[in-house]
Amino acid sequence: MKNVKVILREDVPNLGSAGEIVSVKPGYARNYLLPRGFAYEATEANLRQLEEEKRRAEQRARREYLEARRRAAALEDISLTFRVRAGEESKLFGSITAADIADRLNEQGLDFQVDRRDVMLEEPIKSLGVYSVPINLHSEVRPEIKVWVIKED
């Protein structure tokens, strides 16, 4: 019996990942993949639709990347200064968190909002100094901003 071609809707272990065109035995397709919605037939119309979806996804990814680059350029020259109370050996009373940095960035008059989850601060800042804090705008775009933590007079 001849294999049939199907387009996977989602990842199927030991077979392939979503969007892939795979060749399987007709019974496997008819009794398992198709009824459970894991795949659909690889007809000409479905193949054209798949190509169109891939093309749109690529365009969307490109737009998101370019937007992230534009935002990174806006963040490039920003440095934040936090005046804080500090005790012995430059230790802060309290700490500066990712949320504090995001809030301060959003007060800078940018044309976009920075979410606290995008501020890549491994742990809150607890001592005076200058820190480089990466901001995650896109998987390939992570500009760093300078955060100055100085003692309050």
N, C-alpha and C positions, 0 to 999 in steps of 0.2 A: 504494500500500500504506500502511496505517495504522501510525503509530508505536506502540511499546509502552512502558509505564512500568516502570522498574527502580529499585531502591534500591541505591545504591553502597555497597560494603563498605569501599572504600578510595579515596583520592584518585586520580582519573584525569585526566591533563593535558587541557586544552581541553574538559573535559566537566563536571566537578564534584568536590566533596569528599565524603568519607565521610559516610554518613547522609543524603545528599541524594536526592531523588526526581527522576529525569531521564527525559525522553522521547527514545527513540532508535529507529532503524530496526530492524525485527525481525531482519534478518540480522546486524547489528552485535551485538545482544544475544545471539542464538542461537550465532553463530560465534566471538565474541571475549569479551564481558563475562562471560557465564554460565559457559562452560567453564573460563575462567582464574580464576574465583572473585572477579572484581572487583565483581560485582553479583549480586543475586537479584531474582526477580520481585516486583513490587509488588502482591501479592494482599492481600485484606482482612486475613487473619491476619498477614501479614508487616508490614503497615502498623500494625496494633495493637501488634505486638511492638516495632516501631521507636519508637512513641510511648511505650511502657512503658520502654524503655531510655533514651530521652531524659529522661523524668521522673525515673528513678532517678539518672541522671548529674547532673541539676540538684540533686537532694536531696543527693547525695554532695558536690558542689561547695559547696553552702551549708553543710553540716556542717564541711567542711574550712576554709572561710572563718571560721566562728564559732569553731572551735577555735584557729585562728591568732590571732584577735582576743583570745581568752582568754589565750593564751600571751604575746601582746604586752603585755597588762596586767601579767602576772607579771614581765616583763623591764623594765617602765617605770622602776621605782625602783632598779634595780641599777646600781651603778657598781663597777668593778673597779680595784684598785690593784696595780700591779706595782712592787716594790722591786728595782731593778737596779743593777749596777755601771756607772758611766759615766765616760768620760774627758774630755778637753778638749772645749770647746764643746758640752757636753751630748750627745755621741755615745755610744751604748750599746756595751758590749762584747757583741756578739751582737745579737739582735733579738727582737721579740715577734711571733709569727706568728698566723694565724687559728686554728691548732690550739691554741696556748697559750691564746687567749681562750676557745675552745670548752671546753677542759678546765677552765679556771677557772670558767666559767659552770655547767658540770655539777657543780661542787663546791658550788654555792650552795643545794642542797636543792630545786631545782625539781622539779615532777612530770613533767618531760619532758626528753629529751636534746637538746642542741644539737649538730648536726654541724658539723665544721670548714668544710664546703663552704657552710654557711649564713651564716658570718661573712663579710660583704662587705668584706674588707680588700684594697684594691688592691695594696698592697705591704707587707711587714713593717715594723713600727714600729722606727725606728733611732735615735730621739732622745727626750729627756725632754719631757714636756708632757702636755696633756689632749687626748684624741681622742674624737670621736663616731664610733662604729662601728655601721653598720646591720647588723641580723640579718634575713636573708631567711626569713620564716616561711611566706609565701604570696605569690603574684604581686602581691597588693594590700596586703599587710601587712608593713611593714619598720620595726619599732621600732629606735631607736638607743639604744645604751648608752654610758655614759661610761667611758673607759679612762684611768686616771691612771698615768703612768709617772714615778716619782720616784726620786731618787738614794738608793742604799743608804747608811746611815750608816757 
